[in-house]
Each structure stands twice: as structure tokens, then as C-alpha cells.
Amino acid sequence: MADAERVFIAKEEEAEEKAKKAAPKRAEQVAGGLLDETQQRAAAAYAAYIEAEHQLEEAYKDQEKQADRTYNEAIEQARKACEESIAQSRKVYEESITQALRTRDEAEGKARQARSEAIERTWTVFTKARK
């Protein structure tokens, strides 16, 4: 073989060897790139999951606050209704007492008048009988 052929073959072998060495590096780079991309996607998905979890927590807190507001409003309405009912009952009670006292006063007045008339008749009869 001529020196030129040996140099050519040596260069071919070197090129093949470099290609063989480069192929695993490229495969590693491609695999590493896919792994990096997958890890980035997983990290993004996890971040989205955490954000969704925070949003869900906020939604639950908002719902709890709304339930508390609704409850407090219902309690306040019940309290006002009770106070109004008590006030109305007191008014009716006071009116009833006033009416009962008025009726008693009228009955006492009629009884006093009847007593006075009866005593007057009795004295009239007694004084007539004495003469």
C-alpha cells in the first residue's frame, strides 16, 4: 500500500472513530435535552398545580366568608324580628292593662254609685219610719 492510501485509510478510520465518539455524545445530548425538557414540563406542571391549589384555598376561604356573612345577616334579622315582636307584645300588653284598669275604674264607680243610692234609700226609709 502506498503512503497516500495509508494516510487516506487512517483518516477514514479517524473520521469513523470521531463519528462513533460523536454519536454517543449527540445521543446523550438529545437524551439530556429530552430529560431537561421533561423536567421543565414537570416543574411547570407542578407550579401550575401549586397555583391551582392556592386558588382553590382562596375560593374555599371566600366561600367560608360568604357563609359567615349570610349567617350573621340571618342572626341579625332574627334578632330584629324578635325585638319588634317583643315591642309589639309590650304595646298590646300595656293597652290591655290600660283597658282593664279603665274597666275596673268604671265598675268601681258604678258600684260606689249603687252603694250610695242604696245607703240613701236606706236612710230615707229609716228616717220615714222614725217619724
C-alpha positions as CSV (number, residue, x, y, z in Angstrom):
1,M,0.0,0.0,0.0
2,A,1.1,3.4,-0.7
3,D,1.6,6.0,1.8
4,A,-1.2,8.0,0.4
5,E,-3.5,5.1,0.8
6,R,-2.4,4.6,4.3
7,V,-3.0,8.2,5.1
8,F,-6.4,8.1,3.5
9,I,-7.3,4.9,5.4
10,A,-6.0,6.4,8.6
11,K,-8.0,9.5,8.1
12,E,-11.1,7.4,7.3
13,E,-10.6,5.4,10.5
14,E,-10.1,8.6,12.4
15,A,-13.2,10.0,10.9
16,E,-15.1,6.9,11.7
17,E,-13.8,6.9,15.3
18,K,-14.7,10.6,15.7
19,A,-18.2,9.8,14.3
20,K,-18.5,6.9,16.8
21,K,-17.4,9.1,19.7
22,A,-19.7,12.0,18.5
23,A,-22.7,9.7,18.0
24,P,-22.9,8.8,21.7
25,K,-22.3,12.4,22.7
26,R,-25.1,13.5,20.4
27,A,-27.4,10.8,21.7
28,E,-26.5,11.9,25.3
29,Q,-27.2,15.5,24.3
30,V,-30.5,14.5,22.7
31,A,-31.4,12.4,25.7
32,G,-30.2,15.1,28.1
33,G,-32.2,17.7,26.1
34,L,-35.4,15.5,26.3
35,L,-34.8,14.9,30.0
36,D,-34.3,18.7,30.6
37,E,-37.4,19.4,28.6
38,T,-39.4,16.8,30.5
39,Q,-38.1,18.2,33.8
40,Q,-39.1,21.7,32.8
41,R,-42.5,20.5,31.8
42,A,-42.8,18.7,35.1
43,A,-41.7,21.8,37.0
44,A,-44.2,23.9,35.1
45,A,-47.0,21.4,35.8
46,Y,-46.1,21.3,39.5
47,A,-46.1,25.1,39.6
48,A,-49.5,25.2,37.9
49,Y,-50.7,22.6,40.4
50,I,-49.5,24.7,43.4
51,E,-51.1,27.8,41.9
52,A,-54.4,25.9,41.4
53,E,-54.2,24.7,45.0
54,H,-53.7,28.3,46.2
55,Q,-56.7,29.4,44.1
56,L,-58.8,26.6,45.5
57,E,-57.8,27.5,49.0
58,E,-58.8,31.2,48.3
59,A,-62.1,30.0,46.8
60,Y,-62.8,28.0,50.0
61,K,-61.9,31.0,52.2
62,D,-64.2,33.3,50.1
63,Q,-67.0,30.7,50.4
64,E,-66.5,30.5,54.1
65,K,-66.6,34.3,54.5
66,Q,-69.8,34.4,52.4
67,A,-71.3,31.7,54.6
68,D,-70.4,33.7,57.7
69,R,-71.8,36.9,56.3
70,T,-75.1,35.1,55.4
71,Y,-75.2,33.5,58.8
72,N,-74.6,36.8,60.6
73,E,-77.2,38.6,58.4
74,A,-79.8,35.8,59.3
75,I,-79.0,36.1,63.0
76,E,-79.3,39.9,62.8
77,Q,-82.7,39.6,61.0
78,A,-83.9,37.1,63.6
79,R,-82.8,39.5,66.4
80,K,-84.6,42.4,64.9
81,A,-87.7,40.4,64.3
82,C,-87.7,39.2,67.9
83,E,-87.2,42.8,69.2
84,E,-90.0,44.0,67.1
85,S,-92.3,41.2,68.3
86,I,-91.4,41.9,71.9
87,A,-92.1,45.7,71.4
88,Q,-95.4,44.9,69.7
89,S,-96.3,42.5,72.5
90,R,-95.5,45.1,75.2
91,K,-97.7,47.6,73.4
92,V,-100.6,45.1,73.3
93,Y,-99.9,44.2,76.9
94,E,-99.9,47.9,78.0
95,E,-103.0,48.6,76.1
96,S,-104.7,45.6,77.7
97,I,-103.7,46.7,81.2
98,T,-104.9,50.2,80.4
99,Q,-108.3,48.8,79.2
100,A,-108.5,46.5,82.3
101,L,-107.8,49.4,84.7
102,R,-110.4,51.6,82.9
103,T,-113.0,48.8,83.1
104,R,-112.2,48.4,86.8
105,D,-112.5,52.1,87.5
106,E,-115.8,52.2,85.7
107,A,-117.0,49.1,87.7
108,E,-115.9,50.7,91.0
109,G,-117.6,53.9,90.1
110,K,-120.9,52.1,89.3
111,A,-120.6,50.1,92.5
112,R,-119.9,53.2,94.5
113,Q,-122.9,54.9,92.9
114,A,-125.1,51.9,93.6
115,R,-123.9,51.8,97.2
116,S,-124.5,55.5,97.7
117,E,-128.0,55.1,96.2
118,A,-128.7,52.1,98.4
119,I,-127.5,53.9,101.6
120,E,-129.5,57.0,100.7
121,R,-132.7,54.8,100.2
122,T,-131.9,53.1,103.5
123,W,-131.6,56.4,105.4
124,T,-134.7,57.7,103.7
125,V,-136.7,54.6,104.7
126,F,-135.2,54.8,108.2
127,T,-136.0,58.4,108.7
128,K,-139.6,58.0,107.4
129,A,-140.0,55.0,109.7
130,R,-138.9,57.1,112.7
131,K,-141.4,59.8,112.3
